[in-house]
Amino acid sequence: MKKKLHLEGMSCMHCVKHVHDALIELNGVKNVNVDLDSESAVVEYDDDAAISDIQLKDAVQDAGYDVISIENV
């Protein structure tokens, strides 16, 4: 499964790393690609890893950034 998160508040590569590290730590996440220019992150995770949109949003917010929307990819 893949989800694309539209983010707000990132301004540098340190921000990208914070978001990446927060999302990759979630159980079942296989890959995270964070893009500063588009202020988005694509999260790929195991189909059987019941990761909710709320968990994704909480992880990003705990890192200090806002999630504007989440969509299935």
C-alpha positions as CSV (number, residue, x, y, z in Angstrom):
1,M,0.0,0.0,0.0
2,K,1.1,3.6,-0.6
3,K,-0.2,6.8,0.8
4,K,0.8,10.4,-0.2
5,L,0.8,13.0,2.5
6,H,0.6,16.7,1.6
7,L,2.6,18.6,4.2
8,E,3.1,22.1,5.5
9,G,6.0,23.6,7.4
10,M,9.1,22.1,5.8
11,S,11.8,24.6,4.8
12,C,15.0,22.6,4.5
13,M,16.6,19.2,4.2
14,H,16.7,18.9,8.0
15,C,12.9,19.1,8.0
16,V,12.8,16.4,5.3
17,K,15.0,14.1,7.5
18,H,12.7,14.8,10.6
19,V,9.6,13.8,8.6
20,H,11.3,10.8,7.0
21,D,12.6,9.5,10.4
22,A,9.2,9.9,12.0
23,L,7.4,8.0,9.3
24,I,10.0,5.2,8.8
25,E,9.7,4.3,12.5
26,L,6.1,3.2,12.2
27,N,5.7,-0.5,12.3
28,G,5.3,-2.0,8.8
29,V,6.6,1.0,6.9
30,K,9.0,-0.2,4.1
31,N,9.9,3.0,2.4
32,V,9.4,6.8,2.7
33,N,10.2,9.4,0.1
34,V,9.9,13.0,1.3
35,D,10.0,15.8,-1.3
36,L,10.8,19.3,-0.1
37,D,9.7,21.1,-3.3
38,S,6.3,19.6,-3.4
39,E,6.0,19.4,0.4
40,S,4.8,15.8,0.3
41,A,5.8,12.4,1.5
42,V,5.0,9.0,-0.1
43,V,4.8,6.2,2.4
44,E,4.9,2.6,1.3
45,Y,4.0,-0.1,3.8
46,D,3.0,-3.7,4.1
47,D,-0.6,-4.5,3.1
48,D,-1.2,-6.3,6.4
49,A,0.3,-3.5,8.5
50,A,-2.8,-1.7,9.7
51,I,-1.4,1.8,9.6
52,S,-4.2,4.4,9.8
53,D,-4.2,7.9,8.4
54,I,-4.3,9.1,12.0
55,Q,-1.1,7.3,12.8
56,L,0.6,8.9,9.8
57,K,-0.7,12.3,10.7
58,D,0.3,11.9,14.4
59,A,3.9,10.9,13.5
60,V,4.3,13.9,11.3
61,Q,2.8,16.3,13.8
62,D,5.0,14.9,16.6
63,A,8.0,15.8,14.3
64,G,6.7,19.3,14.2
65,Y,4.9,19.6,10.8
66,D,1.4,19.7,9.6
67,V,-0.5,17.2,7.4
68,I,-2.9,19.0,5.0
69,S,-4.3,15.9,3.4
70,I,-3.6,12.2,2.8
71,E,-4.5,10.2,-0.4
72,N,-4.1,6.7,-1.6
73,V,-1.5,6.2,-4.3
